[in-house]
């Protein structure tokens, strides 16, 4: 990976869960290249317990288990110019599921869910 370390995709609770989908990582690397700015990940893989503690849906694309790959990341972002660069990079890289919040941009490659851009 050009822009990311494997450890950046681990569950934030410290359990070590990291079953990241490599297609998602490849697209994320491409998006980072297109954006031209660093991507700092707030969240990637989550174990089911951490996901529940975050108050997220049990069907979250962040959830990773031994048998289920994580297909989502949240990229830290707190200003409009960077948000635009990140979203443009994600779209150019082929992401079709993007969520926009005040402090982060969510991107996932979960083909079981409909393509969408949403606000938090």
BATITOR-730728 format. One line per 10 residues: their letters; for each residue x, y, z of C-alpha. Coordinates in nm, 2 decimals, padded with zeros to 4 digits, always signed. Example, Ala and Ser with C-alpha at 12.3 -4.5 7.8 and 13.67 -1.06 7.14 Angstrom:
REM BATITOR-730728
as = +01.23:-00.45:+00.78; +01.37:-00.11:+00.71
REM end
This chain:
REM BATITOR-730728
xxxxxxxxxx = +00.00:+00.00:+00.00; +00.14:+00.34:-00.10; -00.04:+00.56:+00.15; -00.16:+00.34:+00.44; -00.02:+00.10:+00.70; -00.21:-00.22:+00.78; -00.23:-00.10:+01.14; -00.44:+00.20:+01.03; -00.73:-00.03:+00.96; -00.75:-00.20:+01.30
xxxxxxxxxx = -01.04:-00.17:+01.54; -01.00:+00.13:+01.76; -01.09:-00.06:+02.08; -00.75:-00.23:+02.08; -00.88:-00.59:+02.01; -00.67:-00.61:+01.70; -00.96:-00.69:+01.46; -00.84:-00.61:+01.11; -01.01:-00.80:+00.83; -01.00:-00.52:+00.57
xxxxxxxxxx = -01.13:-00.58:+00.22; -00.83:-00.53:-00.01; -01.05:-00.39:-00.30; -01.16:-00.11:-00.06; -00.80:-00.04:+00.03; -00.69:-00.03:-00.33; -00.97:+00.22:-00.41; -00.87:+00.42:-00.10; -00.51:+00.44:-00.22; -00.63:+00.56:-00.56
xxxxxxxxxx = -00.86:+00.82:-00.40; -00.58:+00.95:-00.18; -00.36:+00.99:-00.49; -00.64:+01.18:-00.67; -00.71:+01.40:-00.37; -00.35:+01.51:-00.33; -00.39:+01.54:+00.05; -00.33:+01.30:+00.34; -00.61:+01.08:+00.46; -00.63:+01.04:+00.84
xxxxxxxxxx = -00.86:+00.75:+00.93; -01.09:+00.79:+01.22; -01.23:+00.45:+01.18; -01.20:+00.14:+00.96; -01.25:-00.21:+01.09; -01.47:-00.26:+01.40; -01.53:-00.57:+01.60; -01.90:-00.62:+01.66; -01.87:-00.51:+02.03; -01.69:-00.19:+01.94
xxxxxxxxxx = -01.94:-00.12:+01.66; -02.23:-00.16:+01.92; -02.05:+00.07:+02.17; -02.03:+00.33:+01.89; -02.41:+00.31:+01.85; -02.37:+00.20:+01.49; -02.60:-00.03:+01.30; -02.53:-00.40:+01.33; -02.52:-00.41:+00.95; -02.25:-00.14:+00.94
xxxxxxxxxx = -02.00:-00.19:+00.66; -01.73:-00.12:+00.92; -01.79:-00.45:+01.10; -01.53:-00.71:+01.05; -01.52:-01.07:+01.18; -01.32:-01.38:+01.09; -01.57:-01.44:+00.81; -01.67:-01.09:+00.71; -01.45:-00.82:+00.56; -01.46:-00.46:+00.65
xxxxxxxxxx = -01.55:-00.25:+00.35; -01.57:+00.10:+00.51; -01.35:+00.38:+00.64; -01.41:+00.72:+00.79; -01.16:+00.99:+00.69; -01.11:+01.28:+00.93; -01.20:+01.61:+00.77; -01.31:+01.94:+00.93; -01.31:+02.20:+00.65; -01.49:+02.24:+00.32
xxxxxxxxxx = -01.19:+02.27:+00.08; -01.04:+01.93:+00.20; -01.39:+01.78:+00.21; -01.43:+01.86:-00.16; -01.09:+01.72:-00.25; -01.17:+01.40:-00.05; -01.51:+01.35:-00.20; -01.38:+01.42:-00.56; -01.10:+01.17:-00.50; -01.34:+00.90:-00.37
xxxxxxxxxx = -01.57:+00.94:-00.67; -01.29:+00.94:-00.92; -01.16:+00.62:-00.75; -01.49:+00.45:-00.80; -01.66:+00.48:-00.45; -02.03:+00.49:-00.49; -02.13:+00.50:-00.12; -02.02:+00.82:+00.05; -02.14:+00.98:+00.37; -02.06:+01.34:+00.47
xxxxxxxxxx = -02.04:+01.46:+00.82; -01.90:+01.77:+00.99; -01.58:+01.61:+01.10; -01.54:+01.31:+00.86; -01.62:+01.16:+00.53; -01.73:+00.80:+00.52; -01.66:+00.58:+00.22; -01.75:+00.21:+00.16; -01.76:-00.05:-00.11; -02.04:-00.26:+00.03
xxxxxxxxxx = -02.21:-00.40:-00.28; -02.49:-00.54:-00.07; -02.62:-00.18:-00.02; -02.75:+00.07:-00.26; -02.52:+00.34:-00.41; -02.58:+00.67:-00.23; -02.43:+00.99:-00.10; -02.58:+01.10:+00.24; -02.54:+01.35:+00.52; -02.50:+01.26:+00.89
REM end
